[in-house]
Amino acid sequence: MQKSLIVSEKVHNELVKLKLLERAKNVSDLLEKLIIEYRKQKLKEFREEFKKALKEKGISFDEFLKKAGKIREEMYEQSA
């Protein structure tokens, strides 16, 4: 099912330019690519914040995984 969005002429023109630059079939495909890239960027930002928080606490990622595994085991045991 197709939906319509109302955008300013300026935004419309930018979308059309990007569509051509990215060689997208249509604006919908372009928007899907943009959404994926946005999500990747957010994930990258979260990863950096997470790494910084671990470093501030003096915990390596391996130590974090071990602690997380123990917590999962405890939660599983409590639910059983």
BELRAUR-V269245 format. One record per backbone hydrogen bond with DSSP energy under -1.0 kcal/mol. CO is the residue of the C=O (numbers start at 1). NH is the residue of the N-H. If there is no record, write none. Layout:
BEGIN
CO_NH ; CO_NH
END
This chain:
BEGIN
8_12 ; 9_13 ; 10_14 ; 11_15 ; 12_16 ; 13_17 ; 14_18 ; 15_19 ; 16_20 ; 17_21 ; 18_22 ; 19_24 ; 26_30 ; 27_31 ; 28_32 ; 29_33 ; 30_34 ; 31_35 ; 32_36 ; 33_37 ; 34_38 ; 35_39 ; 36_40 ; 37_41 ; 38_42 ; 39_43 ; 40_44 ; 41_45 ; 42_46 ; 43_47 ; 44_48 ; 45_49 ; 46_50 ; 47_51 ; 48_52 ; 49_53 ; 50_54 ; 51_55 ; 52_56 ; 53_57 ; 54_59 ; 55_58 ; 60_64 ; 61_65 ; 62_66 ; 63_67 ; 64_68 ; 65_69 ; 66_70 ; 67_71 ; 68_72 ; 69_73 ; 70_74 ; 71_75 ; 72_76 ; 73_77 ; 74_78 ; 75_79 ; 76_80
END
